[in-house]
Amino acid sequence: MAAKVEKGTVIFRRWDRHVGLDETSTAFSSLDDLFGLCLQANDPMLVDRVIIEGKDASGTPRTVTLVFQSVTISDRGEAED
């Protein structure tokens, strides 16, 4: 038996100066769905984590979590050396 993805979740994160850090999630059922969700993400929503659930080659349930780190660089008008 081959390893198989059964379902997954994309967790999006955003920062709101009034609410603080906020997370929302969307489920997917195929890697094509995952790809589409990631392409739709844009400021201020960023992909924070992808959780993939499935079974390995022996049929044992497995979960893989991919964690991403985002950084915003702000140009505050400071002169560069």
DSSP file (Angstrom, degrees, kcal/mol; ACC not computed):
  #  RESIDUE AA STRUCTURE BP1 BP2  ACC     N-H-->O    O-->H-N    N-H-->O    O-->H-N    TCO  KAPPA ALPHA  PHI   PSI    X-CA   Y-CA   Z-CA
    1    1 A M              0   0    0      0, 0.0     2,-0.2     0, 0.0    58,-0.1   0.000 360.0 360.0 360.0 134.4    0.0    0.0    0.0
    2    2 A A        -     0   0    0      1,-0.1    53,-0.1    56,-0.1    57,-0.0  -0.539 360.0 -94.4 -85.0 152.4    1.3    3.5   -0.9
    3    3 A A        -     0   0    0     -2,-0.2     2,-0.4    51,-0.1    53,-0.2  -0.374  48.9-162.8 -61.2 144.8    1.3    6.4    1.5
    4    4 A K  E     -A   55   0A   0     51,-2.4    51,-2.2    52,-0.1     2,-0.4  -0.995  20.7-135.1-142.3 132.9   -1.8    8.5    1.0
    5    5 A V  E     +A   54   0A   0     -2,-0.4    49,-0.3    49,-0.2     3,-0.1  -0.718  23.6 176.0 -80.3 131.3   -2.9   12.0    2.0
    6    6 A E  E     -     0   0A   0     47,-3.0     2,-0.3     1,-0.4    48,-0.2   0.785  58.2 -30.5-104.5 -40.2   -6.5   12.0    3.3
    7    7 A K  E     -A   53   0A   0     46,-1.9    46,-3.2     2,-0.0    -1,-0.4  -0.972  55.8-170.6-166.9 172.5   -7.1   15.6    4.4
    8    8 A G  E     -AB  52  28A   0     20,-2.0    20,-2.4    -2,-0.3     2,-0.4  -0.983  14.6-132.2-165.4 174.5   -5.4   18.7    5.7
    9    9 A T  E     -AB  51  27A   0     42,-2.4    42,-3.0    -2,-0.3     2,-0.5  -1.000   7.3-151.7-140.0 136.4   -5.7   22.1    7.1
   10   10 A V  E     -AB  50  26A   0     16,-2.8    16,-2.1    -2,-0.4     2,-0.6  -0.947  14.2-154.9-105.7 127.0   -4.1   25.4    6.2
   11   11 A I  E     -AB  49  25A   0     38,-3.0    37,-3.0    -2,-0.5    38,-1.6  -0.911   9.0-162.5-104.0 120.4   -3.8   27.9    9.1
   12   12 A F  E     -AB  47  24A   0     12,-3.2    12,-2.1    -2,-0.6     2,-0.4  -0.770   4.2-162.8 -99.9 146.8   -3.6   31.5    8.1
   13   13 A R  E     +AB  46  23A   0     33,-2.7    33,-2.4    -2,-0.3     2,-0.3  -0.970  10.6 173.8-130.3 144.8   -2.4   34.2   10.5
   14   14 A R  E     - B   0  22A   0      8,-2.3     8,-2.7    -2,-0.4     2,-0.5  -0.989  25.3-130.6-146.5 156.1   -2.7   37.9   10.5
   15   15 A W  E     - B   0  21A   0     29,-0.3     2,-0.5    -2,-0.3     6,-0.2  -0.926  20.5-176.1-108.6 128.6   -1.9   40.8   12.7
   16   16 A D  E  >  - B   0  20A   0      4,-2.0     4,-3.5    -2,-0.5    -2,-0.0  -0.993  23.5-144.1-123.7 125.6   -4.5   43.4   13.4
   17   17 A R  T  4 S+     0   0    0     -2,-0.5    -1,-0.1     1,-0.2     4,-0.1   0.739 102.1  42.1 -63.4 -21.3   -3.5   46.4   15.5
   18   18 A H  T  4 S+     0   0    0      2,-0.1    -1,-0.2     1,-0.0    -3,-0.0   0.801 128.6  25.6 -92.6 -33.3   -7.0   46.4   17.2
   19   19 A V  T  4 S-     0   0    0      1,-0.3     2,-0.3     3,-0.0    -2,-0.2   0.728  96.8-142.3-101.8 -28.4   -7.5   42.7   17.7
   20   20 A G  E  <  +B   16   0A   0     -4,-3.5    -4,-2.0     2,-0.1     2,-0.3  -0.713  60.5   0.4  96.4-152.6   -3.9   41.4   17.9
   21   21 A L  E    S-B   15   0A   0     -2,-0.3     2,-0.4    -6,-0.2    -6,-0.2  -0.572  71.3-174.8 -76.7 131.1   -2.8   38.1   16.4
   22   22 A D  E     -B   14   0A   0     -8,-2.7    -8,-2.3    -2,-0.3     2,-0.4  -0.979   8.8-164.0-131.6 139.7   -5.7   36.3   14.7
   23   23 A E  E     +B   13   0A   0     -2,-0.4     2,-0.3   -10,-0.2   -10,-0.2  -0.943   8.1 176.4-123.0 146.1   -5.8   32.8   13.1
   24   24 A T  E     -B   12   0A   0    -12,-2.1   -12,-3.2    -2,-0.4     2,-0.3  -0.974  14.1-150.6-139.9 153.4   -8.3   31.2   10.8
   25   25 A S  E     -B   11   0A   0     -2,-0.3     2,-0.4   -14,-0.2   -14,-0.2  -0.926   8.2-165.9-129.8 153.9   -8.1   27.8    9.1
   26   26 A T  E     -B   10   0A   0    -16,-2.1   -16,-2.8    -2,-0.3     2,-0.2  -0.999  19.6-133.0-137.1 132.5   -9.4   26.2    5.9
   27   27 A A  E     -B    9   0A   0     -2,-0.4     2,-0.3   -18,-0.2   -18,-0.3  -0.488  19.5-169.5 -82.9 153.2   -9.6   22.5    5.2
   28   28 A F  E     -B    8   0A   0    -20,-2.4   -20,-2.0    -2,-0.2     3,-0.1  -0.968  17.5-165.0-137.7 156.9   -8.4   20.9    2.0
   29   29 A S  S    S+     0   0    0     -2,-0.3     2,-0.3   -22,-0.2    -1,-0.1   0.445  73.7  32.4-121.5  -4.2   -8.8   17.4    0.6
   30   30 A S  S  > S-     0   0    0      1,-0.1     4,-2.1   -22,-0.0    -1,-0.2  -0.967  78.4-113.5-146.0 162.9   -6.2   17.3   -2.2
   31   31 A L  H  > S+     0   0    0     -2,-0.3     4,-2.4     1,-0.2     5,-0.1   0.809 118.4  58.5 -68.2 -27.4   -2.7   18.7   -2.9
   32   32 A D  H  > S+     0   0    0      2,-0.2     4,-2.2     1,-0.2    -1,-0.2   0.908 105.9  48.9 -64.5 -41.0   -4.3   20.7   -5.7
   33   33 A D  H  > S+     0   0    0      2,-0.2     4,-2.5     1,-0.2    -2,-0.2   0.918 110.5  50.9 -62.1 -43.4   -6.7   22.3   -3.2
   34   34 A L  H  X S+     0   0    0     -4,-2.1     4,-2.4     1,-0.2    -2,-0.2   0.929 109.1  50.8 -59.3 -46.1   -3.7   23.1   -0.9
   35   35 A F  H  X S+     0   0    0     -4,-2.4     4,-1.9     1,-0.2    -1,-0.2   0.922 110.5  49.0 -58.6 -45.8   -1.8   24.7   -3.8
   36   36 A G  H  X S+     0   0    0     -4,-2.2     4,-1.4     1,-0.2    -1,-0.2   0.899 109.9  51.1 -61.7 -42.5   -4.9   26.8   -4.6
   37   37 A L  H  X S+     0   0    0     -4,-2.5     4,-0.9     1,-0.2    -1,-0.2   0.910 110.0  49.5 -62.4 -42.0   -5.3   27.9   -1.0
   38   38 A C  H  < S+     0   0    0     -4,-2.4     3,-0.3     1,-0.2    -1,-0.2   0.854 109.0  52.5 -67.6 -33.7   -1.6   29.0   -0.7
   39   39 A L  H  < S+     0   0    0     -4,-1.9    -1,-0.2     1,-0.2    -2,-0.2   0.795 106.8  54.0 -70.9 -27.1   -1.9   31.0   -4.0
   40   40 A Q  H  < S+     0   0    0     -4,-1.4    -1,-0.2    -3,-0.2    -2,-0.2   0.700  84.7 104.0 -79.1 -19.8   -4.9   32.8   -2.6
   41   41 A A     <  +     0   0    0     -4,-0.9     2,-0.3    -3,-0.3     5,-0.1  -0.421  45.1 151.3 -67.7 133.1   -3.1   33.9    0.6
   42   42 A N    >   -     0   0    0     -2,-0.1     3,-1.9     3,-0.1    -2,-0.0  -0.965  39.7 -20.8-153.5 168.3   -2.0   37.6    0.5
   43   43 A D  T 3  S+     0   0    0      1,-0.4   -29,-0.1    -2,-0.3     3,-0.1  -0.243 124.6  17.4 -52.5 136.5   -1.4   40.4    2.9
   44   44 A P  T 3  S+     0   0    0      0, 0.0     2,-0.5     0, 0.0    -1,-0.4  -0.995 120.4  66.5 -90.3  -0.7   -2.5   40.6    5.6
   45   45 A M    <   -     0   0    0     -3,-1.9     2,-0.4   -31,-0.1   -31,-0.2  -0.689  64.6-179.4 -83.8 125.8   -3.3   36.9    5.7
   46   46 A L  E     -A   13   0A   0    -33,-2.4   -33,-2.7    -2,-0.5     2,-0.5  -0.940  35.0-107.4-123.5 146.0   -0.2   34.7    5.6
   47   47 A V  E     +A   12   0A   0     -2,-0.4   -35,-0.2   -35,-0.2     3,-0.1  -0.606  41.3 169.0 -70.4 122.9    0.2   30.9    5.6
   48   48 A D  E     +     0   0A   0    -37,-3.0    20,-2.9    -2,-0.5     2,-0.3   0.815  60.2   2.6-101.3 -46.8    1.4   30.0    9.1
   49   49 A R  E     -AC  11  67A   0    -38,-1.6   -38,-3.0    18,-0.2     2,-0.4  -0.990  50.4-156.8-143.9 150.1    1.0   26.2    9.2
   50   50 A V  E     -AC  10  66A   0     16,-2.4    16,-3.1    -2,-0.3     2,-0.6  -0.993  12.9-164.3-125.7 123.2    0.0   23.4    6.9
   51   51 A I  E     -AC   9  65A   0    -42,-3.0   -42,-2.4    -2,-0.4     2,-0.5  -0.940   5.4-169.1-110.6 120.9   -1.2   20.2    8.6
   52   52 A I  E     -AC   8  64A   0     12,-3.3    12,-2.8    -2,-0.6     2,-0.4  -0.943   1.7-168.3-114.1 125.1   -1.4   17.1    6.4
   53   53 A E  E     +AC   7  63A   0    -46,-3.2   -47,-3.0    -2,-0.5   -46,-1.9  -0.902  28.9 109.7-114.3 141.8   -3.1   13.9    7.6
   54   54 A G  E     -AC   5  62A   0      8,-2.4     8,-2.9    -2,-0.4     2,-0.4  -0.893  57.8 -76.2-174.2-156.4   -2.9   10.5    6.0
   55   55 A K  E     -AC   4  61A   0    -51,-2.2   -51,-2.4     6,-0.3     2,-0.0  -0.976  32.8-130.4-131.5 144.5   -1.6    7.0    6.3
   56   56 A D    >   -     0   0    0      4,-2.4     3,-2.2    -2,-0.4   -52,-0.1  -0.166  47.7 -79.8 -81.5-176.0    1.9    5.6    5.7
   57   57 A A  T 3  S+     0   0    0      1,-0.3    -1,-0.1     2,-0.1    -2,-0.0   0.725 132.0  50.8 -61.1 -23.5    2.7    2.6    3.5
   58   58 A S  T 3  S-     0   0    0      2,-0.1    -1,-0.3     0, 0.0   -56,-0.1   0.404 120.9-105.4 -95.0   3.2    1.7    0.2    6.3
   59   59 A G  S <  S+     0   0    0     -3,-2.2    -2,-0.1     1,-0.3   -57,-0.0   0.518  71.6 144.8  88.6   5.3   -1.7    1.9    6.9
   60   60 A T        -     0   0    0      1,-0.1    -4,-2.4    -5,-0.0    -1,-0.3  -0.632  56.6-110.0 -78.8 130.8   -0.7    3.7   10.1
   61   61 A P  E     -C   55   0A   0      0, 0.0     2,-0.3     0, 0.0    -6,-0.3  -0.361  42.7-176.5 -61.0 136.3   -2.2    7.2   10.6
   62   62 A R  E     -C   54   0A   0     -8,-2.9    -8,-2.4    -2,-0.1     2,-0.4  -0.974  16.8-158.5-135.6 149.2    0.4    9.9   10.2
   63   63 A T  E     -C   53   0A   0     -2,-0.3     2,-0.5   -10,-0.2   -10,-0.2  -0.998   5.1-168.8-128.3 131.5    0.3   13.7   10.6
   64   64 A V  E     -C   52   0A   0    -12,-2.8   -12,-3.3    -2,-0.4     2,-0.5  -0.983   5.1-164.0-118.9 128.7    2.9   16.1    9.1
   65   65 A T  E     -C   51   0A   0     -2,-0.5     2,-0.5   -14,-0.2   -14,-0.2  -0.962   2.0-163.3-116.7 124.0    2.9   19.7   10.1
   66   66 A L  E     -C   50   0A   0    -16,-3.1   -16,-2.4    -2,-0.5     2,-0.4  -0.920   9.9-162.3-104.7 125.7    4.8   22.3    8.0
   67   67 A V  E     -C   49   0A   0     -2,-0.5     2,-0.3   -18,-0.2   -18,-0.2  -0.916   3.0-163.2-114.5 133.7    5.5   25.5    9.9
   68   68 A F        -     0   0    0    -20,-2.9     2,-0.5    -2,-0.4    -2,-0.0  -0.814   7.6-148.4-114.6 153.5    6.4   28.8    8.1
   69   69 A Q        -     0   0    0     -2,-0.3     2,-0.4     2,-0.0   -22,-0.0  -0.988  12.7-164.5-124.1 128.8    7.9   32.0    9.4
   70   70 A S        -     0   0    0     -2,-0.5     2,-0.4   -24,-0.1   -24,-0.0  -0.873   2.8-168.8-114.3 145.1    7.1   35.3    7.9
   71   71 A V        -     0   0    0     -2,-0.4     2,-0.5     2,-0.0    -2,-0.0  -0.996   9.1-153.0-132.5 137.5    9.0   38.6    8.4
   72   72 A T        -     0   0    0     -2,-0.4     2,-0.6     2,-0.0    -2,-0.0  -0.948   7.8-158.9-109.8 127.8    7.9   42.1    7.4
   73   73 A I        -     0   0    0     -2,-0.5     2,-0.5     2,-0.0    -2,-0.0  -0.928  10.3-160.6-107.3 122.9   10.7   44.6    6.7
   74   74 A S        -     0   0    0     -2,-0.6     2,-0.9     2,-0.0    -2,-0.0  -0.889  12.9-145.8-109.9 129.0    9.5   48.1    7.0
   75   75 A D        -     0   0    0     -2,-0.5    -2,-0.0     1,-0.1     0, 0.0  -0.824  17.8-179.2 -89.5 108.4   11.4   51.1    5.4
   76   76 A R        -     0   0    0     -2,-0.9    -1,-0.1     3,-0.0     3,-0.1   0.037  58.8 -91.9 -99.4  26.1   10.8   53.9    7.9
   77   77 A G  S    S+     0   0    0      1,-0.3     2,-0.3     0, 0.0    -2,-0.1   0.648  75.5 153.8  78.3  12.6   12.7   56.4    5.9
   78   78 A E        -     0   0    0      1,-0.1    -1,-0.3     0, 0.0     2,-0.1  -0.561  47.3-113.6 -77.6 139.2   16.0   55.7    7.7
   79   79 A A        -     0   0    0     -2,-0.3     2,-0.3    -3,-0.1    -1,-0.1  -0.455  25.9-131.2 -72.3 141.8   19.1   56.5    5.6
   80   80 A E              0   0    0     -2,-0.1    -1,-0.1     1,-0.1     0, 0.0  -0.687 360.0 360.0 -91.6 148.5   21.3   53.6    4.5
   81   81 A D              0   0    0     -2,-0.3    -1,-0.1     0, 0.0    -2,-0.0   0.454 360.0 360.0 -80.8 360.0   25.0   53.7    5.1
